[in-house]
Each structure stands twice: as structure tokens, then as C-alpha cells.
Amino acid sequence: MAFLQINNVRITGFAAGVPATIIRNDDSVVYSEDYDASAFVEMTGVHERRVDNTSCTSDLCYAASEKLIADLNWDKKEVGAIIFVSQTADYRFPATSCILQDRLGLNKECYAADVNLGCSGWVYGLSIAASLMQTGSITKVLLMAGDAKRVTSGDDPLFGFAGTVTALEYSSEAKPIDFHFGTDGSGFDAIIMPDGGARNGLSVESFNKETIDGKEYTRLQCRMKGMDVFSFGISIAPKSIKKLADFFGFDYQTFDYFVFHQANLKMNAMIQKKLKLDNAKVPISMPTFGNTSSASIPLTIVTQLKNKIENQPTKLLCCGFGVGLSWGTVAFETDNIVISDIVEI
């Protein structure tokens, strides 16, 4: 079973970068002939998003990293690893983490790796980053997560662009970080971009449009089986949280905040209802930022919890779920954490 407990690692900071450009879904934006702005906003909860045609995920993560490193007063040469989690890398190769190592001016003896995961990616990335630090030979790590400049650009009213960074430090006094993970690859095509990879390469046909659920897509655009993903999310997230609590022997109701992947407002409301959680414990960033893929959990922490958790010990339980199909849940505590102001570029 995919349970994991990591000791000697403390999460010390969060930061997020977003485009300065705001697109409002409830204005008269026409995405398709049958697009109903008010119905879409009511169904998803996404009123506005941050989107532009110039910023890559790495640009947003770079800006957030510079801000957080300065706020933490870190020596860049002490950063021993970068984990970059994204489905929108700068290039097919080389790895974007290598580019960010140089761009940030980090030590050349720096572990750098990319992880191609979406909605669950921040939780997976956190486990990888923390695992690298167990022996204390690597004492500072930057976990970057997000998506931007998708092939769909600003055409899909659900998605927004964001890049985040989470700072981790080695500490023998840190409380454990507990994880639960799962994967159901039989649902791999529930959220998929069919062409552009090794399985189905780029061709003239890749640009042909086909109508799915009343909307036109090319084979280079993400398409989703909405009801399948909805059913998956409302089922798996509560189960994962309860399994994590049972395995490690804690009462999840004692946690201060629950931060879920920001996929769909109704989906998250049903998850909240199943877990019997108060509204005050479940922050949301979806109305103003949309679905930001692997950035959604740390982005929600930065934008919704900064003034609530910076100056006091806080117990957080986070769950990401989606493309893969995959999911990950993590429970951790913060103390004297640094949360940078959001960076707009």
C-alpha cells in the first residue's frame, strides 16, 4: 500500500506567481456557440482566471522562487535540489529544472528533475523532495509546481495559469509528514491530449477539429470526460483522506485546514460534505484563479491562508486528484512558515 511517512523535513515557505492579465468568465466572452457564461460560472465556480500568451510555467515559478528565496533569506548556493512538476515544460527536452537551476544561479552540484504530473503533482512532488532530504546531505529544496501556456491558451474557461514554489528544509525536530497515494491507469484517457507524444506523434490530422460535447477540439488540446472525472474525484478524495487518518492513527477532524485540488466547485463541495467539514476549514481559490493543475493547492495556501497560518502552528491536510488517473493526500504541520505575497508578471 502506498503510505509514506517522512521525518526530519520541515516546510518553511510558499510562494506563487501568476500572469497579471485577468480574464473574466462572466463577461461577454464567447468560447463556443452554445457557451452560457452564467451557467458555466454557476456550474464550476470559476469567475475569472489569470492567462496570457507569453508566460511559461518556468517564468512564473522563477518569479515566485526569487521572491521566496529573498523572503527566507536563503543562500542560493545552499539549495541542493529542484523538483519541477508540470505538464507544460519549456521544451520536450532538456528538463526545465535544469534551465531553472542556471536561471536562479544555484549551485551546479544541484539535483534537478522534472515530474510530468497534473492535478496530484504537488503532493507527489512534495514526497520526492522530502525523500531526498532524509539523510541531511541535502538541506534545502525548492519544489516548483504549475502549468501555463497550454496549447488551449485562454480558450478554455476552466483553466488558469500559475506557478508555485514550496521551500523545504532539513530539521531533526520536524514533525512527520504523512502521505497516501494511488493510481488507476485504466482511466488514463479521462483527461488526455491525444497527439504530440511518442504514441501519437504530430501530424496534419492533429490540427483537424472534432466536436466533443458541443465544443471543438484539435488532437493537441486537452479533452476531458467530465462525468467520469467528477465521479472519480468525489469518490477517491474522501476515501484517501480517511485511509491516511486510519493508517497513521489520527483524527482528521482535528486539522485546521483542508486544501483540495481546485477542479470544480461542486465537486469540492461534495467532498467537503462527505467529510463533514466546516466551510471555514476549506479555503478555495477557484473563483479567482480557476483550475491551475498542480499549482492549485499551494496557490490556495498562498492566496487564502497567508494571514491565517503565518504566525501560528497549523495542521494542514491536502489532497490532489485527477489526470492519470492519480491521487495523493498529505498531512503536515507548519510553524513560523513564510508565505510570500503573490507575484504578478
N, C-alpha and C positions, 0 to 999 in steps of 0.2 A: 504494500500500500504506500502511496506517495505522501507520507507525512515526513516532515523535516523540522528539526529544532536546531537553531544556530545560536551559539553563545559568543560572548566576547566582542560583539559588534553593536555599535550604537548609531542610530540615525540622527545626524546632527543638523541637517538643514534641507530645505526645499526651495526651489525657485522655478519660475515658469516664464516662457517667452511666447508672445502671440503677435500676429500682424496687427497693425494699428487700424486697418480697414475693417469697418463693421458692415455686414450685410444683414438687413432685417427681413425675416421671412414673412412678417405680417404686413409689409408694404406691398405695393402692386408689382411684385417680381413674378415674371411668367417663366416657369420651368418646363411646363408642357401644357397642351391644350386643355387638359382636364384638371390642372392644378388649382386647388382651392386653398388659398392661404390660411384662412381662419380654421378650416377643417384640419389642415396639416399641423398647425400650431397646437390645436386642442389635442390632437392625437399623440404628438411626440413631445410637446412641451418646449420645443426649440423656437424661441422668438427671434434670436439673432445669433450670428456666428462671426468669427474672425477669419477672413480669407483674403489672400492676394495672389498675384500671378508671378511673384518674384522670389519670395522667401522659401528656401528649402528647409526641411526639418533640422538639418545641421545648423543653419543660420539661427534658428530660434533657440536651439539647445546651446549654441555657443554664447549667445547673448545672455541667456539665463545663467550659464556657468560662470561667466565673467562676473556677473552681479553677485552670485552666491559665494564664490571664492573670495571676493573682496569683503563681503559682509562677515564671513567666517574668519577673515584674516589668515587664510591658509597660505603656506608657501607652495607655489605650484610644483616645485621640484619634489615635494613630498607625496604627490598624488601617484600612487603605484599602479592604478588600473582605471580604464574607462570601459564601461559596457554601454553600447548604443543599441537601443531597442526601437525598431521602426520597420514599417513595410514600404517606406519611401526613402530609401538610401539615395545618396548623391549619384552613385553610379552602380551598375551591376557588380563591378569590381573596379578599384580596390574597396576594401571595407571603409565605411565612413568614419569609424572610430579612429582609424589611422590618420585620416585627414584632420580630425578634431584634436588629436594629440599634438600635431605640429601647429595647428592654428592657435591653440591655447598656450603654446610654449611650455608644454610639460616635459618632464624628463624623458630622454629617448629610451631608457630602460623601463618602459611603461607597458603593462599588459593592456592590449586593446582588442576588443572583439565586438562584432555585430550580432544581434539576435533578431531574426525575422519572425516576429510575433505581433499580433494586434491587440485586441481587447484585454487579454490576460497578460500581456507582455510585461507590464511594470512589476507585477508580482513575481513572475519568472525571473526577470532581470534582477530583482532585489535578492532572490535566493542565490543567484550566481555570484553577484557582487559580494554578498556576505560570506559565502562559502570560501571565496578567495582569501578572506582575512582571518581565518580560524587560527593560524599559527602565529600571527602577529608580524610576519615578514612584510606583508603589505598592510600599511596602517591607515591609508586614506584612499577612498574610491569614489569616483563620480559615476552614477547611474543616470544615463540620459534616455528619455523615452518620449515618443511623439510621432506625429505624422503631419505632413504638409505637402503642398504642390502635388496633389494626387492627379492622376490622369483626368479624373472627373472635374478638376479645378473647382470652380464655385458653382457648378451646375446642380449639385445635389444638396437640397436644403437641409439635410440632416447633419452633414459633416462640417466641422470647423477645423482650423489648423492650430496646432500648438506644439511646443517643445518644452520639456521639463528636465530638471536635474535634481537628483537626490544625493546628498552627501552622506557618506558613511565613514565612521572612524573605529579603529580597534580600541576596545576598552575591556579590561578584565573585570570591571564592575558592572558591565551592561547586563540588563535583564534579557532572558531568552527571547528570540524571535521565532514564532511558531508558524509552520506552513502546512497547507494541504493542496495537492494538485491533482488534476485529472485530464484525460484526453479521450475524445470519441471521434476518431478519424473517419468513421463511417459517414459522418456528416460534413466531410471536407468541402463539399460543393454548396453548402448552405450559404456561405459568404465566399465569393470567389471572383477573381479576374481571370477569365479562361485562357487568354492568349498572352504571349510575351515572355513565357518561361521556356524551359527546355522541353517540356511535354508538348506544348502547342506554341511553336515559335511565331514570330511576327510575319504576317503575310498581307497581301492586298485585302483578303477577306476579313482580316482583323478589324478593318475600319468600316465594314458594312454595318448598317444599323438594323437591329431587330427589336421588335416590340415585346416587352415583358411587363405584364400587369399594367398596361396602358402607357408605359414610358419607353422611350427609345434608348437603346444601349449599343455601343460597339463592344467587341470582344476584348477591348483594352480598358473597359470600365468595370468597376466593381458592381456586381449584382448580388442580390440577397433574397433568400426565401424567407420573407418576413415572418410568416406564422410559425415556421419551423424554428427560427431563431428566438422568437418570442416564447414559445413553449419551452425550449431548451433553457433560456435564461431564468424564467420564473420557477423552474423545477430545480435546476442544478445549484443555483446560488444559496438558497436556504439550506439545502442538504449539505453542501460543502462547509458552511459555517457551523452547522450542528455537529458534523463529523469532527471538525477541528476541535471544537469545545469538548466533545466527549473523549477524544483521544488524549488530549493534554490535561483534562480534568479541571476545566474552569467553567464558570457561568458566563455565557456571552452577554447576558443582560446587564452585567456589571460594567461593561465597557462604556466609555464616554461618547464615542462617535463611531458610526458605521459609514464607510465611504465605498460606494459601489461604482463600478464602471457606468458611465453616463450614456446608456444606449438608447433609452426610451423612457419617458416619464411614467407612463402607465405600467411598463414592465417593472421599473424600480418600486413603484407604489405597491404592486402586488407582492414583490419580495419583502418589502417592509411589513406588509400586513401579515404575511406568513410567519415572520419572525417576531411579530408583536412588538414593534419598535415605535417609540415616540417620534413625532416629526422633528423635534429639537435635536435628536441624535443622528439624523440622516441628512447631511448637507447635500445640496445639489448645485451644479454649475451649468447644467444642460441648457436652461433658458437663455443664457447669455453667451455660451460658447459652443453649443451643440455637442455632437458626439466627436470627441477628439482622440478616439482609439486608445493607444497605450498611455497617452498623456492624461486621460480623464481623471484618474484617481489622484495623482499628485497635483494636477491643476485645481481640482476641487479643494484640496487641502490648502493650497496657496491662496485661493480667492475667497474661500468661505470660512476657513478656520484660523487664519493668521492671528487675529486679535483674541481668539479664544484659547489657544493652546501654547502660545509662545512662552508665557511666563509661569506655567504651572505643569506638573506631571499630568500626562494624559494617556489614556488607554484607547488605542485605535484598532479597529477591525476592518480590513479592506478586502474586497472581492472583485476580481476581474473575470469576465466570461465572454466568449464569442468565437471569432474566426478560428477555425481549426478542425473540429470544434474543440476548444480547450478552456480550462478554467483554473484559477488559483486564488487561494484565500490566505491571508496573513494576519497575525495578531502581534502587536508590538506596543511598547510604551515609549513615550518621549519625555524628556526632561530638559529644560533650558534649550529648546530647539530654536534654531534661527530660520525664519521664513522671510525670504526677500520679497519686496514689493514686485508686483508683476511688471515685466519688461515688455514694452511695445516697440516693434520695429517696422 
